[in-house]
Amino acid sequence: MIIATFAQATTRPIVDLGSIKYYGHYNDTLKINEFHGIRFAERPIGPLRWKAPQPYAPQNLTDAVVDATQPGPPCVQGFPQWTISDPVQAVGSEDCLFLDIFVPANSTKGSNLPVALSIPGGGYVMGYASQASPYALMRHSKNSFIFVNIQYRLGAYGFLGSTNFNKEGGAANVGLLDQRLAMEWVQENIGAFGGNASKVTILGGSAGGGSVTSHLIWKGGVDKPPFRAAMADFPFWQQYLREEQLAKQYDNLLASADCSTLQCLQDLPEETLKEATQNTYVSAYADKAYGYGNFYYGPYVDGGLIRDLPSREFRAGHFSQVPTWTSREGYEGFTFSNQSVTTIKEEIEDLRTQFPSAHEEFVDDVFGLYPHDQFNSTFWQRLTWFGDFSINCPTCYIASSLALSRVPIYKQIFNAGTQLHGATGPYLADLDYASERGANVTLANILRDWYVSFVVHSDPNAQSWSDVTKPNWPEYEPGGQVMSVNFTELGAVEDRYYDDTKRCSFFWKNGEMVQN
């Protein structure tokens, strides 16, 4: 931490939080004040490993100005075996509970600007704050909001569990607890940056989108969450591990670290623990404890924070009732499917790894719903059911459940660009998108209008910053309309996944076996 005297810092933007002052960086090109590497929790190291995050309490810093011009280190990253070709070393730091804030330069205390709080994706094992750039959206909207990027403990550091783990003092789902504490920090402090704590929208894609839905069902759905709206883009609902799976996962880490207790794990040097956690991805994949497309660690039902599987919680109406946006791409399963699988036998083995408690009837039903003759290869058959159970169908559960509760919900199907997981990224986040080969600037402007309008007003139709004519995006109703975006169509269409196929209803009905 670099601390400057007040005189040294006066040429930079300064924010006073009462107990601490920070100086940031002025981005003259975009007219944004940037504050990076702001600590929101105490270091989760040593005895605080696998404990609920503790709010950061600055000591004797009221007269100093702390450097907030450099991002904090990313949390320790994990690399599932199917994502790598050669052995890798874990990278990142345990001391990583930081956030970044991007503020319009003309914002002052009392500006009451809306706030977008971004949760990074990466399968709950990878990801960091600076991977989500707000520059394109802020410039597009003439700096109409404040943007916050957060970090949280990943992989074994954030999502270890089991009865024995808890008995030894480990807290459940600490990665989600980190996210929640960051939200609470924003509630308490964003006013000093000119933000309005009552106008916070949480957002994220993939595991970030899955995290958003975890906060919607937090403790069964709280009445006053620390956000007023939610954006779950292509929300990744990886299987929530059962007790016996969590126990094996915990035992796997103990064995990898040559430990027998949580205390031993807490006493390990940081580099030793990092190596041990990375080794768990290798050994668990060899034992088929997880399969291709699965990231091994992630949120699970703990009975307190996450009280039941998300599919059940949404069906039961156990969610915070705030305006919500959800989306998916056309070929969600592609990124998570193994192209070397070429036979039905291999696919069945893969399916049994993904769904370890599957019985014969379940397997038969899956192939009955996804008959091989409807696909031009086993690979495409596999990517379709994987994309459906993990992302496509969850967007149906979310949208239909909120609609039944009369909560404003907007759903999008994006089938342009690469059509793959995260295909909206360049349209929304590429600052120089217009110069890209084949750029569709009109579509980018439409998407940015919708996106920022939801952040600012909780309604994608409320405001435009471009002069592009666009269709009205209707609120979703059960079996109703979604905003369809593809190479030839832009408009509201019937949501065929809700009614026209039995696939999502099958996975929803079999949530216990699917484990989401």
Sequence and secondary structure as in RCSB ss.txt:
>XXXX:A:sequence
MIIATFAQATTRPIVDLGSIKYYGHYNDTLKINEFHGIRFAERPIGPLRWKAPQPYAPQNLTDAVVDATQPGPPC
VQGFPQWTISDPVQAVGSEDCLFLDIFVPANSTKGSNLPVALSIPGGGYVMGYASQASPYALMRHSKNSFIFVNI
QYRLGAYGFLGSTNFNKEGGAANVGLLDQRLAMEWVQENIGAFGGNASKVTILGGSAGGGSVTSHLIWKGGVDKP
PFRAAMADFPFWQQYLREEQLAKQYDNLLASADCSTLQCLQDLPEETLKEATQNTYVSAYADKAYGYGNFYYGPY
VDGGLIRDLPSREFRAGHFSQVPTWTSREGYEGFTFSNQSVTTIKEEIEDLRTQFPSAHEEFVDDVFGLYPHDQF
NSTFWQRLTWFGDFSINCPTCYIASSLALSRVPIYKQIFNAGTQLHGATGPYLADLDYASERGANVTLANILRDW
YVSFVVHSDPNAQSWSDVTKPNWPEYEPGGQVMSVNFTELGAVEDRYYDDTKRCSFFWKNGEMVQN
>XXXX:A:secstr
  EE HHHHTTS EEE SS EEE EEETTTTEEEEEEEE B    GGGTTS   B    S TTSEEE SS    B
     GGG SS     SBS   EEEEEEETT  TT  EEEEEE   STTTS  GGGS  HHHHHHTTS SEEEEE
    HHHHH   HHHHHTT  TTHHHHHHHHHHHHHHHHGGGGTEEEEEEEEEEETHHHHHHHHHHSGGG  SS 
S SEEEEES        HHHHHHHHHHHHHHTT SSHHHHHHS HHHHHHHHHHHHHHHHHTTSS TT  S    
  SSSS S HHHHHHTT S    EEEEEETBTTGGGS TT  SHHHHHHHHHHHSTT  HHHHHHHHHHS GGGS
SSHHHHHHHHHHIIIIIHHHHHHHHHHHHTT  EEEEEEESTT BTTTTHHHHH TTGGGSTT  HHHHHHHHHH
HHHHHHHS TTS  SS           TT EEEEEESS EEEEE HHHHT SHHHHHHHTHHHHT 
